[in-house]
């Protein structure tokens, strides 16, 4: 995490327990967590990653795992 509380793609993928190519594919398909391009670099806010995880948990709550 950098000094602004933003994560790069590698760290965001690690947080979500997915591979960097998976996170990159999600980004290109528009189905992953919110992200921003700052100075040519992709960055993720921790709050957006947490929201993405919570949304996934809510979508499967009560369903078969």
Gaussian input, Z-matrix of N, CA and C with variables (Angstrom, degrees):
# hf/3-21g

backbone

0 1
 N
 C     1     B1
 C     2     B2     1     A1
 N     3     B3     2     A2     1     D1
 C     4     B4     3     A3     2     D2
 C     5     B5     4     A4     3     D3
 N     6     B6     5     A5     4     D4
 C     7     B7     6     A6     5     D5
 C     8     B8     7     A7     6     D6
 N     9     B9     8     A8     7     D7
 C    10    B10     9     A9     8     D8
 C    11    B11    10    A10     9     D9
 N    12    B12    11    A11    10    D10
 C    13    B13    12    A12    11    D11
 C    14    B14    13    A13    12    D12
 N    15    B15    14    A14    13    D13
 C    16    B16    15    A15    14    D14
 C    17    B17    16    A16    15    D15
 N    18    B18    17    A17    16    D16
 C    19    B19    18    A18    17    D17
 C    20    B20    19    A19    18    D18
 N    21    B21    20    A20    19    D19
 C    22    B22    21    A21    20    D20
 C    23    B23    22    A22    21    D21
 N    24    B24    23    A23    22    D22
 C    25    B25    24    A24    23    D23
 C    26    B26    25    A25    24    D24
 N    27    B27    26    A26    25    D25
 C    28    B28    27    A27    26    D26
 C    29    B29    28    A28    27    D27
 N    30    B30    29    A29    28    D28
 C    31    B31    30    A30    29    D29
 C    32    B32    31    A31    30    D30
 N    33    B33    32    A32    31    D31
 C    34    B34    33    A33    32    D32
 C    35    B35    34    A34    33    D33
 N    36    B36    35    A35    34    D34
 C    37    B37    36    A36    35    D35
 C    38    B38    37    A37    36    D36
 N    39    B39    38    A38    37    D37
 C    40    B40    39    A39    38    D38
 C    41    B41    40    A40    39    D39
 N    42    B42    41    A41    40    D40
 C    43    B43    42    A42    41    D41
 C    44    B44    43    A43    42    D42
 N    45    B45    44    A44    43    D43
 C    46    B46    45    A45    44    D44
 C    47    B47    46    A46    45    D45
 N    48    B48    47    A47    46    D46
 C    49    B49    48    A48    47    D47
 C    50    B50    49    A49    48    D48
 N    51    B51    50    A50    49    D49
 C    52    B52    51    A51    50    D50
 C    53    B53    52    A52    51    D51
 N    54    B54    53    A53    52    D52
 C    55    B55    54    A54    53    D53
 C    56    B56    55    A55    54    D54
 N    57    B57    56    A56    55    D55
 C    58    B58    57    A57    56    D56
 C    59    B59    58    A58    57    D57
 N    60    B60    59    A59    58    D58
 C    61    B61    60    A60    59    D59
 C    62    B62    61    A61    60    D60
 N    63    B63    62    A62    61    D61
 C    64    B64    63    A63    62    D62
 C    65    B65    64    A64    63    D63
 N    66    B66    65    A65    64    D64
 C    67    B67    66    A66    65    D65
 C    68    B68    67    A67    66    D66
 N    69    B69    68    A68    67    D67
 C    70    B70    69    A69    68    D68
 C    71    B71    70    A70    69    D69
 N    72    B72    71    A71    70    D70
 C    73    B73    72    A72    71    D71
 C    74    B74    73    A73    72    D72
 N    75    B75    74    A74    73    D73
 C    76    B76    75    A75    74    D74
 C    77    B77    76    A76    75    D75
 N    78    B78    77    A77    76    D76
 C    79    B79    78    A78    77    D77
 C    80    B80    79    A79    78    D78
 N    81    B81    80    A80    79    D79
 C    82    B82    81    A81    80    D80
 C    83    B83    82    A82    81    D81
 N    84    B84    83    A83    82    D82
 C    85    B85    84    A84    83    D83
 C    86    B86    85    A85    84    D84
 N    87    B87    86    A86    85    D85
 C    88    B88    87    A87    86    D86
 C    89    B89    88    A88    87    D87
 N    90    B90    89    A89    88    D88
 C    91    B91    90    A90    89    D89
 C    92    B92    91    A91    90    D90
 N    93    B93    92    A92    91    D91
 C    94    B94    93    A93    92    D92
 C    95    B95    94    A94    93    D93
 N    96    B96    95    A95    94    D94
 C    97    B97    96    A96    95    D95
 C    98    B98    97    A97    96    D96
 N    99    B99    98    A98    97    D97
 C   100   B100    99    A99    98    D98
 C   101   B101   100   A100    99    D99
 N   102   B102   101   A101   100   D100
 C   103   B103   102   A102   101   D101
 C   104   B104   103   A103   102   D102
 N   105   B105   104   A104   103   D103
 C   106   B106   105   A105   104   D104
 C   107   B107   106   A106   105   D105
 N   108   B108   107   A107   106   D106
 C   109   B109   108   A108   107   D107
 C   110   B110   109   A109   108   D108
 N   111   B111   110   A110   109   D109
 C   112   B112   111   A111   110   D110
 C   113   B113   112   A112   111   D111
 N   114   B114   113   A113   112   D112
 C   115   B115   114   A114   113   D113
 C   116   B116   115   A115   114   D114
 N   117   B117   116   A116   115   D115
 C   118   B118   117   A117   116   D116
 C   119   B119   118   A118   117   D117
 N   120   B120   119   A119   118   D118
 C   121   B121   120   A120   119   D119
 C   122   B122   121   A121   120   D120
 N   123   B123   122   A122   121   D121
 C   124   B124   123   A123   122   D122
 C   125   B125   124   A124   123   D123
 N   126   B126   125   A125   124   D124
 C   127   B127   126   A126   125   D125
 C   128   B128   127   A127   126   D126
 N   129   B129   128   A128   127   D127
 C   130   B130   129   A129   128   D128
 C   131   B131   130   A130   129   D129
 N   132   B132   131   A131   130   D130
 C   133   B133   132   A132   131   D131
 C   134   B134   133   A133   132   D132
 N   135   B135   134   A134   133   D133
 C   136   B136   135   A135   134   D134
 C   137   B137   136   A136   135   D135
 N   138   B138   137   A137   136   D136
 C   139   B139   138   A138   137   D137
 C   140   B140   139   A139   138   D138
 N   141   B141   140   A140   139   D139
 C   142   B142   141   A141   140   D140
 C   143   B143   142   A142   141   D141
 N   144   B144   143   A143   142   D142
 C   145   B145   144   A144   143   D143
 C   146   B146   145   A145   144   D144
 N   147   B147   146   A146   145   D145
 C   148   B148   147   A147   146   D146
 C   149   B149   148   A148   147   D147
 N   150   B150   149   A149   148   D148
 C   151   B151   150   A150   149   D149
 C   152   B152   151   A151   150   D150
 N   153   B153   152   A152   151   D151
 C   154   B154   153   A153   152   D152
 C   155   B155   154   A154   153   D153
 N   156   B156   155   A155   154   D154
 C   157   B157   156   A156   155   D155
 C   158   B158   157   A157   156   D156
 N   159   B159   158   A158   157   D157
 C   160   B160   159   A159   158   D158
 C   161   B161   160   A160   159   D159
 N   162   B162   161   A161   160   D160
 C   163   B163   162   A162   161   D161
 C   164   B164   163   A163   162   D162
 N   165   B165   164   A164   163   D163
 C   166   B166   165   A165   164   D164
 C   167   B167   166   A166   165   D165
 N   168   B168   167   A167   166   D166
 C   169   B169   168   A168   167   D167
 C   170   B170   169   A169   168   D168
 N   171   B171   170   A170   169   D169
 C   172   B172   171   A171   170   D170
 C   173   B173   172   A172   171   D171
 N   174   B174   173   A173   172   D172
 C   175   B175   174   A174   173   D173
 C   176   B176   175   A175   174   D174
 N   177   B177   176   A176   175   D175
 C   178   B178   177   A177   176   D176
 C   179   B179   178   A178   177   D177
 N   180   B180   179   A179   178   D178
 C   181   B181   180   A180   179   D179
 C   182   B182   181   A181   180   D180
 N   183   B183   182   A182   181   D181
 C   184   B184   183   A183   182   D182
 C   185   B185   184   A184   183   D183
 N   186   B186   185   A185   184   D184
 C   187   B187   186   A186   185   D185
 C   188   B188   187   A187   186   D186
 N   189   B189   188   A188   187   D187
 C   190   B190   189   A189   188   D188
 C   191   B191   190   A190   189   D189
 N   192   B192   191   A191   190   D190
 C   193   B193   192   A192   191   D191
 C   194   B194   193   A193   192   D192

   B1=1.4458
   B2=1.5200
   B3=1.3249
   B4=1.4614
   B5=1.5289
   B6=1.3064
   B7=1.4660
   B8=1.5206
   B9=1.3402
   B10=1.4638
   B11=1.5253
   B12=1.3245
   B13=1.4553
   B14=1.5198
   B15=1.3224
   B16=1.4596
   B17=1.5227
   B18=1.3140
   B19=1.4622
   B20=1.5229
   B21=1.3163
   B22=1.4589
   B23=1.5340
   B24=1.3140
   B25=1.4648
   B26=1.5287
   B27=1.3103
   B28=1.4681
   B29=1.5226
   B30=1.3266
   B31=1.4584
   B32=1.5277
   B33=1.3243
   B34=1.4648
   B35=1.5285
   B36=1.3220
   B37=1.4648
   B38=1.5215
   B39=1.3047
   B40=1.4676
   B41=1.5308
   B42=1.3194
   B43=1.4605
   B44=1.5298
   B45=1.3339
   B46=1.4646
   B47=1.5296
   B48=1.3252
   B49=1.4743
   B50=1.5242
   B51=1.3280
   B52=1.4652
   B53=1.5211
   B54=1.3192
   B55=1.4616
   B56=1.5245
   B57=1.3256
   B58=1.4615
   B59=1.5313
   B60=1.3537
   B61=1.4663
   B62=1.5320
   B63=1.3308
   B64=1.4634
   B65=1.5202
   B66=1.3146
   B67=1.4673
   B68=1.5200
   B69=1.3174
   B70=1.4722
   B71=1.5243
   B72=1.3227
   B73=1.4707
   B74=1.5253
   B75=1.3330
   B76=1.4614
   B77=1.5190
   B78=1.3352
   B79=1.4635
   B80=1.5226
   B81=1.3268
   B82=1.4649
   B83=1.5247
   B84=1.3281
   B85=1.4562
   B86=1.5297
   B87=1.3265
   B88=1.4606
   B89=1.5200
   B90=1.3430
   B91=1.4611
   B92=1.5238
   B93=1.2850
   B94=1.4593
   B95=1.5175
   B96=1.3240
   B97=1.4691
   B98=1.5298
   B99=1.3253
   B100=1.4705
   B101=1.5146
   B102=1.3266
   B103=1.4523
   B104=1.5293
   B105=1.3122
   B106=1.4674
   B107=1.5170
   B108=1.3057
   B109=1.4604
   B110=1.5265
   B111=1.3230
   B112=1.4630
   B113=1.5195
   B114=1.3058
   B115=1.4582
   B116=1.5145
   B117=1.3169
   B118=1.4483
   B119=1.5149
   B120=1.3297
   B121=1.4626
   B122=1.5199
   B123=1.3183
   B124=1.4611
   B125=1.5190
   B126=1.3259
   B127=1.4602
   B128=1.5266
   B129=1.3265
   B130=1.4611
   B131=1.5227
   B132=1.3323
   B133=1.4637
   B134=1.5232
   B135=1.3096
   B136=1.4516
   B137=1.5285
   B138=1.3145
   B139=1.4678
   B140=1.5263
   B141=1.3359
   B142=1.4634
   B143=1.5213
   B144=1.3268
   B145=1.4608
   B146=1.5227
   B147=1.3250
   B148=1.4598
   B149=1.5263
   B150=1.3238
   B151=1.4649
   B152=1.5308
   B153=1.3253
   B154=1.4590
   B155=1.5305
   B156=1.3123
   B157=1.4681
   B158=1.5237
   B159=1.3270
   B160=1.4604
   B161=1.5276
   B162=1.3215
   B163=1.4660
   B164=1.5207
   B165=1.3088
   B166=1.4616
   B167=1.4994
   B168=1.3151
   B169=1.4586
   B170=1.5201
   B171=1.3236
   B172=1.4623
   B173=1.5287
   B174=1.3346
   B175=1.4657
   B176=1.5222
   B177=1.3157
   B178=1.4632
   B179=1.5289
   B180=1.3200
   B181=1.4636
   B182=1.5339
   B183=1.3020
   B184=1.4585
   B185=1.5142
   B186=1.3285
   B187=1.4613
   B188=1.5152
   B189=1.2855
   B190=1.4710
   B191=1.5160
   B192=1.2921
   B193=1.4634
   B194=1.5004
   A1=107.78
   A2=116.20
   A3=117.74
   A4=110.60
   A5=116.68
   A6=121.31
   A7=113.41
   A8=117.95
   A9=121.60
   A10=112.43
   A11=116.86
   A12=120.53
   A13=113.28
   A14=116.75
   A15=121.51
   A16=110.30
   A17=116.20
   A18=121.65
   A19=109.69
   A20=116.25
   A21=119.96
   A22=108.08
   A23=116.53
   A24=120.79
   A25=111.56
   A26=117.65
   A27=120.78
   A28=111.30
   A29=116.66
   A30=120.35
   A31=111.46
   A32=116.98
   A33=120.23
   A34=110.39
   A35=117.12
   A36=120.81
   A37=110.24
   A38=116.48
   A39=120.73
   A40=110.25
   A41=117.95
   A42=121.86
   A43=110.78
   A44=116.57
   A45=121.22
   A46=113.20
   A47=116.72
   A48=122.52
   A49=111.43
   A50=115.58
   A51=122.33
   A52=107.68
   A53=116.11
   A54=119.33
   A55=110.35
   A56=116.00
   A57=121.02
   A58=110.54
   A59=119.36
   A60=118.18
   A61=113.48
   A62=117.48
   A63=119.94
   A64=110.35
   A65=117.22
   A66=120.86
   A67=110.58
   A68=117.13
   A69=121.19
   A70=110.53
   A71=116.65
   A72=120.61
   A73=110.43
   A74=117.29
   A75=120.18
   A76=110.82
   A77=116.09
   A78=120.81
   A79=110.17
   A80=117.44
   A81=120.61
   A82=111.71
   A83=117.56
   A84=122.33
   A85=112.68
   A86=116.57
   A87=121.01
   A88=113.71
   A89=117.13
   A90=119.53
   A91=113.43
   A92=119.06
   A93=121.98
   A94=111.89
   A95=115.57
   A96=120.49
   A97=111.33
   A98=115.22
   A99=120.46
   A100=109.70
   A101=115.39
   A102=121.00
   A103=108.59
   A104=116.10
   A105=121.60
   A106=108.69
   A107=116.00
   A108=121.02
   A109=106.33
   A110=115.06
   A111=121.50
   A112=108.67
   A113=116.17
   A114=119.98
   A115=112.68
   A116=117.44
   A117=121.74
   A118=114.63
   A119=117.79
   A120=121.92
   A121=110.06
   A122=116.39
   A123=121.64
   A124=108.55
   A125=116.21
   A126=121.88
   A127=109.89
   A128=115.11
   A129=122.59
   A130=108.98
   A131=116.63
   A132=120.40
   A133=108.09
   A134=116.54
   A135=121.25
   A136=110.48
   A137=117.74
   A138=121.09
   A139=111.25
   A140=117.92
   A141=120.87
   A142=111.52
   A143=117.19
   A144=120.30
   A145=110.42
   A146=116.72
   A147=120.68
   A148=110.51
   A149=117.20
   A150=121.77
   A151=110.67
   A152=116.71
   A153=121.79
   A154=110.65
   A155=116.61
   A156=121.13
   A157=109.97
   A158=117.39
   A159=121.30
   A160=111.49
   A161=117.65
   A162=121.14
   A163=110.22
   A164=116.88
   A165=120.31
   A166=112.42
   A167=116.83
   A168=120.92
   A169=109.81
   A170=117.68
   A171=121.04
   A172=110.53
   A173=116.64
   A174=120.24
   A175=111.14
   A176=117.87
   A177=120.12
   A178=112.99
   A179=117.17
   A180=120.67
   A181=109.84
   A182=114.93
   A183=120.06
   A184=113.55
   A185=116.53
   A186=119.97
   A187=111.05
   A188=115.01
   A189=119.43
   A190=109.63
   A191=116.38
   A192=120.23
   A193=111.33
   D1=135.89
   D2=-179.36
   D3=-86.43
   D4=-176.93
   D5=-175.13
   D6=-65.88
   D7=-16.46
   D8=178.84
   D9=-95.64
   D10=7.14
   D11=-179.76
   D12=77.25
   D13=22.10
   D14=-179.66
   D15=-106.36
   D16=145.31
   D17=179.77
   D18=-108.07
   D19=144.93
   D20=173.63
   D21=-81.61
   D22=177.79
   D23=-176.12
   D24=-61.34
   D25=-42.43
   D26=-179.32
   D27=-61.00
   D28=-46.63
   D29=-178.53
   D30=-70.15
   D31=-36.38
   D32=177.30
   D33=-65.62
   D34=-41.88
   D35=177.68
   D36=-62.07
   D37=-42.63
   D38=178.04
   D39=-61.32
   D40=-43.72
   D41=179.29
   D42=-60.46
   D43=-40.98
   D44=-178.63
   D45=-83.70
   D46=-5.88
   D47=-178.30
   D48=60.63
   D49=42.58
   D50=173.94
   D51=-128.01
   D52=167.17
   D53=178.49
   D54=-80.11
   D55=159.20
   D56=175.98
   D57=-59.15
   D58=-43.52
   D59=177.50
   D60=-60.80
   D61=-34.99
   D62=177.35
   D63=-64.38
   D64=-47.64
   D65=179.99
   D66=-63.01
   D67=-39.55
   D68=177.66
   D69=-63.74
   D70=-42.72
   D71=178.63
   D72=-64.00
   D73=-45.11
   D74=177.42
   D75=-56.47
   D76=-42.74
   D77=-179.18
   D78=-61.70
   D79=-44.63
   D80=-178.41
   D81=-69.57
   D82=-27.35
   D83=179.21
   D84=-89.29
   D85=-9.21
   D86=179.52
   D87=73.34
   D88=26.92
   D89=-177.73
   D90=-115.29
   D91=-2.51
   D92=-177.45
   D93=-93.24
   D94=-166.98
   D95=178.77
   D96=-69.25
   D97=159.58
   D98=176.98
   D99=-60.05
   D100=148.75
   D101=-179.55
   D102=-149.94
   D103=167.65
   D104=177.84
   D105=-138.86
   D106=148.32
   D107=173.59
   D108=-103.00
   D109=116.03
   D110=-178.02
   D111=-121.68
   D112=117.20
   D113=179.62
   D114=59.40
   D115=31.51
   D116=179.58
   D117=87.03
   D118=-2.36
   D119=-179.38
   D120=-111.92
   D121=141.02
   D122=176.68
   D123=-82.58
   D124=134.31
   D125=-179.92
   D126=-135.85
   D127=150.37
   D128=179.01
   D129=-124.95
   D130=138.36
   D131=172.67
   D132=-85.21
   D133=139.77
   D134=179.06
   D135=-56.90
   D136=-40.24
   D137=179.74
   D138=-60.20
   D139=-37.46
   D140=178.51
   D141=-69.43
   D142=-36.15
   D143=176.63
   D144=-66.67
   D145=-42.16
   D146=178.56
   D147=-63.65
   D148=-40.63
   D149=178.13
   D150=-62.99
   D151=-40.90
   D152=178.45
   D153=-61.89
   D154=-43.70
   D155=178.31
   D156=-63.55
   D157=-46.92
   D158=-179.77
   D159=-61.08
   D160=-39.53
   D161=179.10
   D162=-64.42
   D163=-38.39
   D164=177.51
   D165=-67.77
   D166=-36.89
   D167=179.06
   D168=-69.73
   D169=-39.79
   D170=179.73
   D171=-66.19
   D172=-35.73
   D173=-178.03
   D174=-68.70
   D175=-26.74
   D176=-177.36
   D177=-105.39
   D178=-2.27
   D179=-177.34
   D180=-60.31
   D181=126.81
   D182=179.10
   D183=84.19
   D184=-6.97
   D185=179.27
   D186=-94.85
   D187=173.06
   D188=177.36
   D189=-71.56
   D190=138.36
   D191=-179.54
   D192=-90.11

